[in-house]
């Protein structure tokens, strides 16, 4: 009862939510915080999940399904459990039913945790305890890729003066039917970049067939990297990272790129960090000029260090545990 139950999934598959949960578990242990248990939704039966929830007074949920969020928030309210609920995406990204479930779960849970200022404003309308805590936890190491992929990346890097990269955990579409990650638009823009190449990280392997259907053959200056791999290896080979999303929470890749002094070009469809070079329509910008402008900003500006997310959550967890002891 004195531990926080963290509920979520860890890779595979690789995605923003699973990577955050994996790094959070590692970081809590590395910082000496032992008062937590983990429930892996991918490998636990419904019976064991319910059993673990019943055994804990405080729960931290990491899952993007708004209806699961609502169901667990309702259960925790009825059983007088404290639920911390991290919303990994931008508020308002679902349809009417999904957005309604998000609002209800925020109202019912103890502490909603959101990823940007505009989401915080909306969450505060439903729960005054809402907090803004980023999901970015820096990686402690980069997992090397296999020699064949490493050689492929090295050969690709040698062919071009400028190398851009982007990623997508899967082929997904937003509530308006648009590509959430805007990969096809990036590829179309890359046709106009002389001496430039594009690396696309696609662990699911579902994006390239879609590009073949919609754009025809993949251009020679574009390669897809499929299957499980550490995106840090792609960033190491790149001059700029492009985040061309239609909606976003906190992109872990944006902060990973910044940590490695890689220029970040990002769409204006979501709140972005100050170090990002923001554009409204990728088809209207000169990618090379944007890259050069970004390099100049990196050289002349100070690296932005965000808050220590692990320390923020440890303080929150300790506060929850302390409150639970007072109620005993």
C-alpha positions as CSV (number, residue, x, y, z in Angstrom):
1,X,0.0,0.0,0.0
2,X,3.0,2.3,0.5
3,X,4.1,2.0,-3.1
4,X,3.0,3.9,-6.2
5,X,1.7,1.5,-8.9
6,X,2.9,2.7,-12.3
7,X,0.7,1.3,-15.1
8,X,1.8,1.3,-18.8
9,X,3.8,-0.5,-21.4
10,X,7.5,-0.7,-22.2
11,X,9.1,-1.4,-25.6
12,X,8.4,-3.1,-27.9
13,X,6.8,-1.4,-29.6
14,X,8.9,1.7,-29.6
15,X,6.9,4.9,-29.1
16,X,6.8,8.1,-27.1
17,X,4.7,6.6,-24.3
18,X,6.6,3.3,-24.0
19,X,10.0,5.0,-24.1
20,X,8.9,7.4,-21.3
21,X,7.7,4.6,-19.1
22,X,10.9,2.6,-19.7
23,X,13.1,5.5,-18.9
24,X,11.0,6.5,-15.9
25,X,11.4,3.0,-14.3
26,X,15.2,3.1,-14.9
27,X,15.5,6.6,-13.7
28,X,13.5,6.0,-10.5
29,X,15.8,3.1,-9.6
30,X,19.0,5.0,-10.5
31,X,17.9,7.8,-8.2
32,X,17.3,5.4,-5.3
33,X,13.5,5.6,-5.2
34,X,12.2,2.1,-4.5
35,X,8.6,2.9,-3.5
36,X,7.0,1.8,-6.7
37,X,5.7,-1.2,-8.5
38,X,5.1,-1.7,-12.2
39,X,2.2,-3.2,-14.1
40,X,3.0,-4.0,-17.7
41,X,-0.3,-3.9,-19.6
42,X,1.2,-5.9,-22.5
43,X,2.1,-8.9,-20.4
44,X,-0.4,-9.0,-17.5
45,X,-3.8,-10.7,-17.5
46,X,-6.9,-8.6,-16.7
47,X,-7.1,-10.5,-13.4
48,X,-3.5,-9.6,-12.4
49,X,-4.0,-6.0,-13.4
50,X,-7.1,-5.6,-11.2
51,X,-5.3,-7.4,-8.4
52,X,-2.4,-5.0,-8.5
53,X,-4.6,-2.0,-8.7
54,X,-6.6,-3.2,-5.6
55,X,-3.3,-3.6,-3.6
56,X,-2.2,0.0,-4.1
57,X,-3.5,3.3,-2.8
58,X,-1.7,5.5,-5.4
59,X,-1.6,4.8,-9.1
60,X,0.1,6.5,-12.0
61,X,-1.4,5.7,-15.4
62,X,0.5,6.0,-18.7
63,X,-1.8,5.0,-21.6
64,X,-3.3,7.0,-24.5
65,X,-6.7,5.3,-24.7
66,X,-9.2,8.0,-23.4
67,X,-11.8,5.4,-22.6
68,X,-9.4,3.3,-20.5
69,X,-8.4,6.5,-18.7
70,X,-12.0,7.2,-17.9
71,X,-12.8,3.7,-16.7
72,X,-9.8,3.6,-14.4
73,X,-10.5,7.1,-13.1
74,X,-14.0,6.1,-12.2
75,X,-12.8,2.9,-10.5
76,X,-10.2,4.8,-8.5
77,X,-12.8,7.4,-7.4
78,X,-15.2,4.7,-6.2
79,X,-12.5,2.8,-4.4
80,X,-10.9,6.0,-2.9
81,X,-7.6,5.5,-4.6
82,X,-5.4,8.4,-5.7
83,X,-4.9,8.4,-9.5
84,X,-2.2,10.4,-11.2
85,X,-3.0,10.4,-14.9
86,X,-0.4,11.5,-17.5
87,X,-1.9,12.7,-20.8
88,X,0.9,12.1,-23.3
89,X,-0.8,13.9,-26.2
90,X,-2.2,17.3,-26.8
91,X,-5.7,18.0,-25.4
92,X,-8.4,18.1,-28.1
93,X,-6.7,15.7,-30.4
94,X,-9.6,13.1,-30.4
95,X,-13.1,13.3,-31.7
96,X,-16.1,14.3,-29.6
97,X,-16.4,11.1,-27.7
98,X,-12.6,10.8,-27.0
99,X,-12.3,14.4,-25.9
100,X,-15.3,14.0,-23.7
101,X,-13.7,10.9,-22.0
102,X,-10.5,12.9,-21.5
103,X,-12.3,15.7,-19.7
104,X,-14.3,13.3,-17.5
105,X,-11.1,11.4,-16.5
106,X,-9.4,14.6,-15.7
107,X,-12.4,15.6,-13.5
108,X,-12.5,12.2,-11.8
109,X,-8.8,11.6,-11.2
110,X,-6.7,13.1,-8.3
111,X,-4.0,14.8,-10.4
112,X,-4.1,15.2,-14.2
113,X,-0.6,15.7,-15.7
114,X,-0.3,17.4,-19.1
115,X,2.4,18.3,-21.6
116,X,2.0,21.9,-22.6
117,X,0.6,25.2,-21.4
118,X,-2.5,25.2,-23.6
119,X,-3.4,21.7,-22.3
120,X,-2.9,22.9,-18.7
121,X,-5.3,25.7,-19.2
122,X,-8.0,23.3,-20.4
123,X,-7.2,20.7,-17.7
124,X,-7.5,23.3,-15.0
125,X,-11.1,23.9,-16.0
126,X,-11.9,20.3,-14.9
127,X,-9.4,19.8,-12.1
128,X,-7.6,22.5,-10.2
129,X,-4.9,20.0,-9.2
130,X,-3.7,19.7,-12.9
131,X,0.1,19.9,-13.3
132,X,2.5,20.5,-16.2
133,X,5.2,17.9,-16.0
134,X,7.1,16.9,-19.2
135,X,7.5,13.3,-20.3
136,X,11.1,13.9,-21.4
137,X,13.7,11.9,-19.4
138,X,17.1,12.0,-21.1
139,X,18.4,8.6,-22.2
140,X,21.3,7.3,-20.1
141,X,22.9,5.6,-23.1
142,X,22.5,4.8,-26.8
143,X,22.0,1.2,-27.8
144,X,24.3,0.5,-30.8
145,X,22.7,-0.7,-34.0
146,X,23.7,-3.9,-35.7
147,X,26.8,-3.6,-38.0
148,X,24.8,-3.9,-41.2
149,X,22.5,-0.9,-40.3
150,X,25.5,1.1,-39.0
151,X,27.2,0.6,-42.4
152,X,24.0,1.6,-44.2
153,X,23.7,4.8,-42.2
154,X,27.4,5.6,-42.7
155,X,27.1,5.1,-46.5
156,X,24.0,7.3,-46.7
157,X,25.7,10.1,-44.7
158,X,28.7,10.1,-47.1
159,X,26.4,10.7,-50.1
160,X,24.9,14.0,-48.9
161,X,26.0,17.4,-47.7
162,X,22.9,17.8,-45.6
163,X,21.1,15.0,-43.8
164,X,17.7,15.5,-42.3
165,X,15.8,12.9,-40.2
166,X,12.3,12.3,-38.9
167,X,10.4,9.5,-37.2
168,X,7.0,7.9,-36.7
169,X,6.2,5.1,-34.3
170,X,3.5,3.9,-36.7
171,X,1.3,5.1,-39.6
172,X,-1.4,7.0,-37.8
173,X,-3.9,9.7,-38.7
174,X,-5.5,12.5,-36.7
175,X,-9.2,13.1,-36.1
176,X,-9.3,15.0,-39.4
177,X,-7.8,12.1,-41.4
178,X,-4.4,13.8,-41.9
179,X,-1.1,12.0,-41.3
180,X,-0.2,12.7,-37.7
181,X,3.5,12.7,-38.5
182,X,3.3,14.3,-42.0
183,X,6.0,12.1,-43.5
184,X,4.7,12.2,-47.0
185,X,4.9,16.1,-46.9
186,X,8.5,15.9,-45.7
187,X,9.4,13.6,-48.5
188,X,7.7,15.9,-51.1
189,X,9.7,18.8,-49.7
190,X,13.0,16.9,-49.8
191,X,12.6,16.6,-53.6
192,X,13.7,20.3,-53.7
193,X,16.8,19.9,-51.5
194,X,20.0,19.7,-53.5
195,X,22.7,17.5,-51.9
196,X,20.2,16.6,-49.1
197,X,19.1,13.2,-47.8
198,X,16.3,12.1,-45.4
199,X,16.4,9.3,-42.9
200,X,13.0,8.1,-41.7
201,X,12.9,6.0,-38.5
202,X,9.8,3.7,-38.8
203,X,10.0,0.9,-36.2
204,X,6.6,-0.5,-37.2
205,X,7.6,-0.9,-40.9
206,X,4.1,0.3,-41.9
207,X,5.0,3.7,-43.4
208,X,7.0,2.8,-46.5
209,X,4.2,0.8,-48.1
210,X,1.9,3.8,-47.6
211,X,4.4,6.1,-49.2
212,X,4.8,3.7,-52.1
213,X,1.0,3.8,-52.6
214,X,0.6,7.5,-52.3
215,X,3.8,9.0,-53.8
216,X,5.1,6.2,-55.9
217,X,8.6,4.9,-55.5
218,X,10.6,6.3,-52.5
219,X,13.1,8.9,-53.9
220,X,16.8,8.0,-53.9
221,X,17.6,10.6,-51.3
222,X,15.3,9.0,-48.8
223,X,15.8,5.8,-46.7
224,X,13.5,4.1,-44.2
225,X,15.0,2.4,-41.1
226,X,12.6,-0.2,-39.9
227,X,12.4,-2.6,-36.9
228,X,13.4,-1.9,-33.3
229,X,16.4,0.5,-33.1
230,X,17.6,3.4,-30.9
231,X,16.8,6.7,-32.7
232,X,19.9,8.2,-31.1
233,X,22.0,6.5,-33.8
234,X,20.0,8.2,-36.5
235,X,20.3,11.6,-34.8
236,X,24.1,11.1,-34.6
237,X,24.2,10.9,-38.4
238,X,21.9,13.9,-38.9
239,X,22.1,17.7,-39.2
240,X,18.5,18.4,-38.5
241,X,15.4,16.6,-37.1
242,X,12.0,17.5,-38.6
243,X,8.9,17.1,-36.5
244,X,6.1,17.7,-38.9
245,X,3.1,16.7,-36.8
246,X,-0.5,17.9,-36.9
247,X,-0.7,17.5,-33.1
248,X,1.7,16.8,-30.3
249,X,2.2,16.6,-26.6
250,X,5.9,16.6,-25.7
251,X,8.0,15.0,-28.5
252,X,10.8,13.1,-26.8
253,X,12.8,13.2,-30.1
254,X,12.8,17.0,-30.1
255,X,14.6,17.1,-26.8
256,X,16.9,14.2,-27.7
257,X,17.9,16.1,-30.9
258,X,18.6,19.3,-28.9
259,X,20.7,17.4,-26.4
260,X,22.9,16.2,-29.3
261,X,23.1,19.7,-30.8
262,X,21.0,18.6,-33.8
263,X,18.9,21.4,-35.3
264,X,15.1,21.0,-34.7
265,X,12.6,22.1,-37.3
266,X,9.0,21.7,-36.0
267,X,5.5,22.5,-37.3
268,X,3.5,25.1,-35.5
269,X,0.5,22.8,-34.9
270,X,1.5,22.4,-31.2
271,X,3.3,24.2,-28.5
272,X,7.1,24.0,-29.1
273,X,10.2,24.5,-27.0
274,X,12.0,27.8,-27.4
275,X,14.9,26.2,-29.2
276,X,12.8,24.9,-32.0
277,X,12.8,26.5,-35.5
278,X,9.0,26.6,-36.0
279,X,7.2,26.8,-39.4
280,X,3.6,26.7,-40.4
281,X,3.8,24.8,-43.7
282,X,6.8,22.7,-44.6
283,X,6.0,23.0,-48.3
284,X,6.7,26.8,-48.1
285,X,10.1,26.8,-46.4
286,X,13.6,26.3,-47.8
287,X,14.9,23.4,-45.6
288,X,18.6,24.2,-46.2
289,X,18.1,27.8,-45.2
290,X,16.1,26.7,-42.1
291,X,18.9,24.3,-41.2
292,X,21.5,27.1,-41.5
293,X,19.4,29.4,-39.4
294,X,19.0,26.7,-36.8
295,X,22.8,26.1,-36.7
296,X,23.3,29.8,-36.1
297,X,20.9,29.7,-33.2
298,X,22.7,26.7,-31.7
299,X,26.1,28.5,-32.0
300,X,24.9,31.8,-30.6
301,X,22.5,30.6,-27.9
302,X,22.7,28.7,-24.7
303,X,21.5,25.1,-24.6
304,X,18.2,25.0,-22.8
305,X,18.1,22.6,-19.9
306,X,14.6,21.6,-18.9
307,X,13.4,20.6,-15.4
308,X,14.5,17.3,-13.9
309,X,11.3,15.2,-14.6
310,X,12.3,12.3,-12.4
311,X,12.9,14.6,-9.4
312,X,9.5,16.2,-10.0
313,X,7.7,12.9,-10.1
314,X,9.6,11.5,-7.0
315,X,8.5,14.6,-5.0
316,X,4.9,14.0,-6.2
317,X,5.1,10.3,-5.4
318,X,6.4,11.0,-1.9
319,X,3.6,13.5,-1.3
320,X,1.0,10.9,-2.3
321,X,2.5,8.3,-0.1
322,X,2.6,10.7,2.8
323,X,-1.0,11.6,2.3
324,X,-2.0,8.0,2.3
325,X,-0.2,7.4,5.6
326,X,-2.1,10.3,7.2
327,X,-5.4,8.7,6.1
328,X,-4.6,5.3,7.7
